[in-house]
Amino acid sequence: MVVTYKDWHEMLPFALHGYRTSVHTSTGATPFSLVYGMEAVLPIEVEIPSMRVLMEAKLTEAEWCQNRYDQLNLIEEKHLTAL
């Protein structure tokens, strides 16, 4: 896909998401957190939970490590299957 200036409307949601979830120096917070009172969770963090998401789930460190190790192994298996 060739990106031209005529395709700006297709990239607008990505630009707005980046703007709304980045910390601004004038306020020291993201616009999203100022409106909703919490940080935004990226869609990929739901699929492959990050440390922040897992802390909300109140997992122990050992459970988190085991979950993360399992996820990394699953990713490696998917890579090998793709090859």
Order of alpha helices (4+ residues) and beta strands (2+ residues): alpha-alpha-alpha-alpha-alpha
